[in-house]
Amino acid sequence: MPRGRYALHDPHDHTPLAHEDFQCAPGPSGWRYVSQLTTPAGDHTGSVDLTLDDLGRPLRLELHASSWQVRGAALDGVTWVRTDPTGTEATEGNVPAHAFTGTSPAFLIATSRLLRLTPSSPATRVRLVAFTDPVLAPRTVDQSWALLKRETHGTDSGPLTVDEYQVTALDTGEQHTVHIAGDVVLAAPGIELEDLETPPSTFD
């Protein structure tokens, strides 16, 4: 069960945004990721709880940020309920999309599990619902994912397989690279792995 900490920053000017203390593990139903977010000053700002099924689809998502809350799942595409800080207004949404995304590294792992690309796979298009900070506002995004290469590195705890993905935003054409080992993001725009107590889990 990997435990660790990500540092999240603005990918453009590198302004520190938050720290995300996480733990994750494969389980009987698929994979689960839970985390707590704090500001650089140490104040609690939110949380992530994501469970995937064996095919990488979101069985359950619960996000908290700035007293806003989102609960969602894969249902007729993806369906969610977004609740305001007072708890009096709840808005339901549904989009014919494949999964969810957001600032948490959990969503990069989730998308890679959903697509299950190989280095010989063509670039694959995926439609996602992104919940954007600070109020978890939903918007639909289209991306293209390609697995550029897969390399195995020797480590003190055994071989580590690292996948390098190229992710393209189809509305702007902007491209970036994501490095993933098992269920841990090693590097991505706006994401730095600061600490990892145990090696990444491997998926069958």
PyMOL commands that set and color helices and strands:
alter all, ss='L'
color gray80, all
select helices_A, chain A and resi 106-115
alter helices_A, ss='H'
color red, helices_A
select strands_A, chain A and resi 3-9+16-26+30-38+44-53+58-65+68-74+78-83+90-95+99-101+124-132+137-155+158-169+175-181+184-188+191-196
alter strands_A, ss='S'
color yellow, strands_A
deselect
rebuild
show_as cartoon
